[in-house]
Structures are given as C-alpha cells and as structure tokens.
Amino acid sequence: MRDKIIQLMARVTNDATLESRLNGSSHLVNDLGLDSLQLINLILLIEEELAVQVDFDSFQVQHLSSVDRFTDYVAGLPKA
C-alpha cells in the first residue's frame, strides 16, 4: 500500500521523481512539500483510488509525520 500512496503523491504533485526519492520515513510536508490544497487533493484521490473514507474530524497532523504513519492511517480507514 505504501508504494501506491507514494505513486498517488507523485501524481498530486506532478513530480515523478518522488517515487524514487521518498521512503517510509519521509515527512509529507517537510520532505514532500505538500501544501494544503495538494493535501486535500491527495486525500480525495486516496479515497477514490483505494475505496476508503477519510473522517476529517479524526484526522490529525501527526498522520503526516511520515509516509509510513500516513500509510498506517489509510490502511485503518473504513471501506467506502
């Protein structure tokens, strides 16, 4: 699932090099450089591509601290 999420991040940022540059410990804001609009687009794309539903009321900034932590969060989401 982590590879799929990294692919989606590369798609949202229009940066194909991310797939080779990011790893599990990469920070989504500091290393990836996601701005707020890109983050929303990423979450919407993840919902669509992975058929999950993000609860924005329970979403926390700590989920963005690494690709692995974000992947774990997404893996625990209910199916849409």
Phi and psi in radians as a Rosetta constraint file:
Dihedral C 1 N 2 CA 2 C 2 CIRCULARHARMONIC -1.041 0.35
Dihedral N 2 CA 2 C 2 N 3 CIRCULARHARMONIC -0.745 0.35
Dihedral C 2 N 3 CA 3 C 3 CIRCULARHARMONIC -1.083 0.35
Dihedral N 3 CA 3 C 3 N 4 CIRCULARHARMONIC -0.695 0.35
Dihedral C 3 N 4 CA 4 C 4 CIRCULARHARMONIC -1.118 0.35
Dihedral N 4 CA 4 C 4 N 5 CIRCULARHARMONIC -0.740 0.35
Dihedral C 4 N 5 CA 5 C 5 CIRCULARHARMONIC -1.138 0.35
Dihedral N 5 CA 5 C 5 N 6 CIRCULARHARMONIC -0.694 0.35
Dihedral C 5 N 6 CA 6 C 6 CIRCULARHARMONIC -1.117 0.35
Dihedral N 6 CA 6 C 6 N 7 CIRCULARHARMONIC -0.687 0.35
Dihedral C 6 N 7 CA 7 C 7 CIRCULARHARMONIC -1.051 0.35
Dihedral N 7 CA 7 C 7 N 8 CIRCULARHARMONIC -0.733 0.35
Dihedral C 7 N 8 CA 8 C 8 CIRCULARHARMONIC -1.179 0.35
Dihedral N 8 CA 8 C 8 N 9 CIRCULARHARMONIC -0.641 0.35
Dihedral C 8 N 9 CA 9 C 9 CIRCULARHARMONIC -1.085 0.35
Dihedral N 9 CA 9 C 9 N 10 CIRCULARHARMONIC -0.739 0.35
Dihedral C 9 N 10 CA 10 C 10 CIRCULARHARMONIC -1.101 0.35
Dihedral N 10 CA 10 C 10 N 11 CIRCULARHARMONIC -0.663 0.35
Dihedral C 10 N 11 CA 11 C 11 CIRCULARHARMONIC -1.153 0.35
Dihedral N 11 CA 11 C 11 N 12 CIRCULARHARMONIC -0.770 0.35
Dihedral C 11 N 12 CA 12 C 12 CIRCULARHARMONIC -1.145 0.35
Dihedral N 12 CA 12 C 12 N 13 CIRCULARHARMONIC -0.653 0.35
Dihedral C 12 N 13 CA 13 C 13 CIRCULARHARMONIC -1.596 0.35
Dihedral N 13 CA 13 C 13 N 14 CIRCULARHARMONIC -0.058 0.35
Dihedral C 13 N 14 CA 14 C 14 CIRCULARHARMONIC 0.958 0.35
Dihedral N 14 CA 14 C 14 N 15 CIRCULARHARMONIC 0.740 0.35
Dihedral C 14 N 15 CA 15 C 15 CIRCULARHARMONIC -2.313 0.35
Dihedral N 15 CA 15 C 15 N 16 CIRCULARHARMONIC 1.638 0.35
Dihedral C 15 N 16 CA 16 C 16 CIRCULARHARMONIC -1.145 0.35
Dihedral N 16 CA 16 C 16 N 17 CIRCULARHARMONIC -0.341 0.35
Dihedral C 16 N 17 CA 17 C 17 CIRCULARHARMONIC -1.253 0.35
Dihedral N 17 CA 17 C 17 N 18 CIRCULARHARMONIC -0.268 0.35
Dihedral C 17 N 18 CA 18 C 18 CIRCULARHARMONIC -1.048 0.35
Dihedral N 18 CA 18 C 18 N 19 CIRCULARHARMONIC -0.602 0.35
Dihedral C 18 N 19 CA 19 C 19 CIRCULARHARMONIC -1.052 0.35
Dihedral N 19 CA 19 C 19 N 20 CIRCULARHARMONIC -0.525 0.35
Dihedral C 19 N 20 CA 20 C 20 CIRCULARHARMONIC -1.670 0.35
Dihedral N 20 CA 20 C 20 N 21 CIRCULARHARMONIC -0.306 0.35
Dihedral C 20 N 21 CA 21 C 21 CIRCULARHARMONIC -1.645 0.35
Dihedral N 21 CA 21 C 21 N 22 CIRCULARHARMONIC -0.521 0.35
Dihedral C 21 N 22 CA 22 C 22 CIRCULARHARMONIC -1.499 0.35
Dihedral N 22 CA 22 C 22 N 23 CIRCULARHARMONIC 2.625 0.35
Dihedral C 22 N 23 CA 23 C 23 CIRCULARHARMONIC -2.424 0.35
Dihedral N 23 CA 23 C 23 N 24 CIRCULARHARMONIC -3.065 0.35
Dihedral C 23 N 24 CA 24 C 24 CIRCULARHARMONIC -1.065 0.35
Dihedral N 24 CA 24 C 24 N 25 CIRCULARHARMONIC -0.488 0.35
Dihedral C 24 N 25 CA 25 C 25 CIRCULARHARMONIC -1.645 0.35
Dihedral N 25 CA 25 C 25 N 26 CIRCULARHARMONIC -0.008 0.35
Dihedral C 25 N 26 CA 26 C 26 CIRCULARHARMONIC -1.119 0.35
Dihedral N 26 CA 26 C 26 N 27 CIRCULARHARMONIC 2.338 0.35
Dihedral C 26 N 27 CA 27 C 27 CIRCULARHARMONIC -1.436 0.35
Dihedral N 27 CA 27 C 27 N 28 CIRCULARHARMONIC 2.324 0.35
Dihedral C 27 N 28 CA 28 C 28 CIRCULARHARMONIC -1.187 0.35
Dihedral N 28 CA 28 C 28 N 29 CIRCULARHARMONIC -0.518 0.35
Dihedral C 28 N 29 CA 29 C 29 CIRCULARHARMONIC -1.663 0.35
Dihedral N 29 CA 29 C 29 N 30 CIRCULARHARMONIC -0.889 0.35
Dihedral C 29 N 30 CA 30 C 30 CIRCULARHARMONIC -1.208 0.35
Dihedral N 30 CA 30 C 30 N 31 CIRCULARHARMONIC -0.827 0.35
Dihedral C 30 N 31 CA 31 C 31 CIRCULARHARMONIC -1.502 0.35
Dihedral N 31 CA 31 C 31 N 32 CIRCULARHARMONIC -0.662 0.35
Dihedral C 31 N 32 CA 32 C 32 CIRCULARHARMONIC -1.489 0.35
Dihedral N 32 CA 32 C 32 N 33 CIRCULARHARMONIC -0.566 0.35
Dihedral C 32 N 33 CA 33 C 33 CIRCULARHARMONIC 1.369 0.35
Dihedral N 33 CA 33 C 33 N 34 CIRCULARHARMONIC 0.460 0.35
Dihedral C 33 N 34 CA 34 C 34 CIRCULARHARMONIC -1.146 0.35
Dihedral N 34 CA 34 C 34 N 35 CIRCULARHARMONIC 2.298 0.35
Dihedral C 34 N 35 CA 35 C 35 CIRCULARHARMONIC -1.656 0.35
Dihedral N 35 CA 35 C 35 N 36 CIRCULARHARMONIC 3.087 0.35
Dihedral C 35 N 36 CA 36 C 36 CIRCULARHARMONIC -1.095 0.35
Dihedral N 36 CA 36 C 36 N 37 CIRCULARHARMONIC -0.675 0.35
Dihedral C 36 N 37 CA 37 C 37 CIRCULARHARMONIC -1.184 0.35
Dihedral N 37 CA 37 C 37 N 38 CIRCULARHARMONIC -0.722 0.35
Dihedral C 37 N 38 CA 38 C 38 CIRCULARHARMONIC -1.137 0.35
Dihedral N 38 CA 38 C 38 N 39 CIRCULARHARMONIC -0.638 0.35
Dihedral C 38 N 39 CA 39 C 39 CIRCULARHARMONIC -1.105 0.35
Dihedral N 39 CA 39 C 39 N 40 CIRCULARHARMONIC -0.769 0.35
Dihedral C 39 N 40 CA 40 C 40 CIRCULARHARMONIC -1.106 0.35
Dihedral N 40 CA 40 C 40 N 41 CIRCULARHARMONIC -0.756 0.35
Dihedral C 40 N 41 CA 41 C 41 CIRCULARHARMONIC -1.086 0.35
Dihedral N 41 CA 41 C 41 N 42 CIRCULARHARMONIC -0.674 0.35
Dihedral C 41 N 42 CA 42 C 42 CIRCULARHARMONIC -1.104 0.35
Dihedral N 42 CA 42 C 42 N 43 CIRCULARHARMONIC -0.801 0.35
Dihedral C 42 N 43 CA 43 C 43 CIRCULARHARMONIC -1.103 0.35
Dihedral N 43 CA 43 C 43 N 44 CIRCULARHARMONIC -0.744 0.35
Dihedral C 43 N 44 CA 44 C 44 CIRCULARHARMONIC -1.113 0.35
Dihedral N 44 CA 44 C 44 N 45 CIRCULARHARMONIC -0.691 0.35
Dihedral C 44 N 45 CA 45 C 45 CIRCULARHARMONIC -1.172 0.35
Dihedral N 45 CA 45 C 45 N 46 CIRCULARHARMONIC -0.712 0.35
Dihedral C 45 N 46 CA 46 C 46 CIRCULARHARMONIC -1.094 0.35
Dihedral N 46 CA 46 C 46 N 47 CIRCULARHARMONIC -0.749 0.35
Dihedral C 46 N 47 CA 47 C 47 CIRCULARHARMONIC -1.002 0.35
Dihedral N 47 CA 47 C 47 N 48 CIRCULARHARMONIC -0.785 0.35
Dihedral C 47 N 48 CA 48 C 48 CIRCULARHARMONIC -1.216 0.35
Dihedral N 48 CA 48 C 48 N 49 CIRCULARHARMONIC -0.864 0.35
Dihedral C 48 N 49 CA 49 C 49 CIRCULARHARMONIC -1.268 0.35
Dihedral N 49 CA 49 C 49 N 50 CIRCULARHARMONIC -0.603 0.35
Dihedral C 49 N 50 CA 50 C 50 CIRCULARHARMONIC -1.835 0.35
Dihedral N 50 CA 50 C 50 N 51 CIRCULARHARMONIC 0.030 0.35
Dihedral C 50 N 51 CA 51 C 51 CIRCULARHARMONIC 0.947 0.35
Dihedral N 51 CA 51 C 51 N 52 CIRCULARHARMONIC 0.868 0.35
Dihedral C 51 N 52 CA 52 C 52 CIRCULARHARMONIC -2.142 0.35
Dihedral N 52 CA 52 C 52 N 53 CIRCULARHARMONIC 2.947 0.35
Dihedral C 52 N 53 CA 53 C 53 CIRCULARHARMONIC -2.203 0.35
Dihedral N 53 CA 53 C 53 N 54 CIRCULARHARMONIC 2.072 0.35
Dihedral C 53 N 54 CA 54 C 54 CIRCULARHARMONIC -1.496 0.35
Dihedral N 54 CA 54 C 54 N 55 CIRCULARHARMONIC 2.275 0.35
Dihedral C 54 N 55 CA 55 C 55 CIRCULARHARMONIC -1.664 0.35
Dihedral N 55 CA 55 C 55 N 56 CIRCULARHARMONIC 1.793 0.35
Dihedral C 55 N 56 CA 56 C 56 CIRCULARHARMONIC -1.144 0.35
Dihedral N 56 CA 56 C 56 N 57 CIRCULARHARMONIC -0.363 0.35
Dihedral C 56 N 57 CA 57 C 57 CIRCULARHARMONIC -1.243 0.35
Dihedral N 57 CA 57 C 57 N 58 CIRCULARHARMONIC -0.502 0.35
Dihedral C 57 N 58 CA 58 C 58 CIRCULARHARMONIC -1.762 0.35
Dihedral N 58 CA 58 C 58 N 59 CIRCULARHARMONIC -0.100 0.35
Dihedral C 58 N 59 CA 59 C 59 CIRCULARHARMONIC -1.210 0.35
Dihedral N 59 CA 59 C 59 N 60 CIRCULARHARMONIC 2.321 0.35
Dihedral C 59 N 60 CA 60 C 60 CIRCULARHARMONIC -2.161 0.35
Dihedral N 60 CA 60 C 60 N 61 CIRCULARHARMONIC 2.643 0.35
Dihedral C 60 N 61 CA 61 C 61 CIRCULARHARMONIC -1.067 0.35
Dihedral N 61 CA 61 C 61 N 62 CIRCULARHARMONIC -0.441 0.35
Dihedral C 61 N 62 CA 62 C 62 CIRCULARHARMONIC -1.084 0.35
Dihedral N 62 CA 62 C 62 N 63 CIRCULARHARMONIC -0.424 0.35
Dihedral C 62 N 63 CA 63 C 63 CIRCULARHARMONIC -1.146 0.35
Dihedral N 63 CA 63 C 63 N 64 CIRCULARHARMONIC -0.294 0.35
Dihedral C 63 N 64 CA 64 C 64 CIRCULARHARMONIC -1.644 0.35
Dihedral N 64 CA 64 C 64 N 65 CIRCULARHARMONIC 0.055 0.35
Dihedral C 64 N 65 CA 65 C 65 CIRCULARHARMONIC -1.245 0.35
Dihedral N 65 CA 65 C 65 N 66 CIRCULARHARMONIC -0.340 0.35
Dihedral C 65 N 66 CA 66 C 66 CIRCULARHARMONIC -2.835 0.35
Dihedral N 66 CA 66 C 66 N 67 CIRCULARHARMONIC 2.787 0.35
Dihedral C 66 N 67 CA 67 C 67 CIRCULARHARMONIC -1.074 0.35
Dihedral N 67 CA 67 C 67 N 68 CIRCULARHARMONIC -0.731 0.35
Dihedral C 67 N 68 CA 68 C 68 CIRCULARHARMONIC -1.106 0.35
Dihedral N 68 CA 68 C 68 N 69 CIRCULARHARMONIC -0.735 0.35
Dihedral C 68 N 69 CA 69 C 69 CIRCULARHARMONIC -1.149 0.35
Dihedral N 69 CA 69 C 69 N 70 CIRCULARHARMONIC -0.709 0.35
Dihedral C 69 N 70 CA 70 C 70 CIRCULARHARMONIC -1.138 0.35
Dihedral N 70 CA 70 C 70 N 71 CIRCULARHARMONIC -0.722 0.35
Dihedral C 70 N 71 CA 71 C 71 CIRCULARHARMONIC -1.075 0.35
Dihedral N 71 CA 71 C 71 N 72 CIRCULARHARMONIC -0.757 0.35
Dihedral C 71 N 72 CA 72 C 72 CIRCULARHARMONIC -1.067 0.35
Dihedral N 72 CA 72 C 72 N 73 CIRCULARHARMONIC -0.718 0.35
Dihedral C 72 N 73 CA 73 C 73 CIRCULARHARMONIC -1.067 0.35
Dihedral N 73 CA 73 C 73 N 74 CIRCULARHARMONIC -0.850 0.35
Dihedral C 73 N 74 CA 74 C 74 CIRCULARHARMONIC -1.094 0.35
Dihedral N 74 CA 74 C 74 N 75 CIRCULARHARMONIC -0.707 0.35
Dihedral C 74 N 75 CA 75 C 75 CIRCULARHARMONIC -1.092 0.35
Dihedral N 75 CA 75 C 75 N 76 CIRCULARHARMONIC -0.475 0.35
Dihedral C 75 N 76 CA 76 C 76 CIRCULARHARMONIC -1.556 0.35
Dihedral N 76 CA 76 C 76 N 77 CIRCULARHARMONIC 0.003 0.35
Dihedral C 76 N 77 CA 77 C 77 CIRCULARHARMONIC -1.315 0.35
Dihedral N 77 CA 77 C 77 N 78 CIRCULARHARMONIC 2.577 0.35
Dihedral C 77 N 78 CA 78 C 78 CIRCULARHARMONIC -1.239 0.35
Dihedral N 78 CA 78 C 78 N 79 CIRCULARHARMONIC 2.591 0.35
Dihedral C 78 N 79 CA 79 C 79 CIRCULARHARMONIC -1.198 0.35
Dihedral N 79 CA 79 C 79 N 80 CIRCULARHARMONIC 2.509 0.35
